[in-house]
Amino acid sequence: MKVKNYSVVLKSEPEGGYTAIVPSLPGCVTYGKTIEEAQRMVRDAIESYLFSLDKHNDEIPKGTLNSLLKEAGISREEIL
């Protein structure tokens, strides 16, 4: 399965580390203690998410960035 490019939002957490959110894949969220770890973890999360969609013959979700960020509980101001 070919993995295409996805936008990822890295959010610094108050207790340390980074949450990685893939806005175009609802529920695709992971965490890393460092930016590098969060990037590795999110690559694996995307691959697993797409594998699961393929296995269940589901389509890849589509949506606007604004609506997906809202679902993830992130304001545009937090990522700009």
C-alpha positions, 0 to 999 in steps of 0.5 A: 500500500502506498502511503501519501503525504499527510499534514501533521500537527505537532502540539507541545504538551504542558507536561512535556513531549508532543502530541502528533495529530493527523487532521485528515485522518480523524482519530489518528493521534499519537505522542512522543517525548521528543519531536523526532519520536513523535514524527516516527510514531505518527508515521507508524500511526498513519500506516496502521490507520491506512492498513485498517481502512484497506483491510475493512474496505473503508474509504479514506476520510475527506474534510476541510482542515478547519473542520478536522482541526475542530474535531481534534479540539485544536484552534487554527491559532494554535498551529499558526 
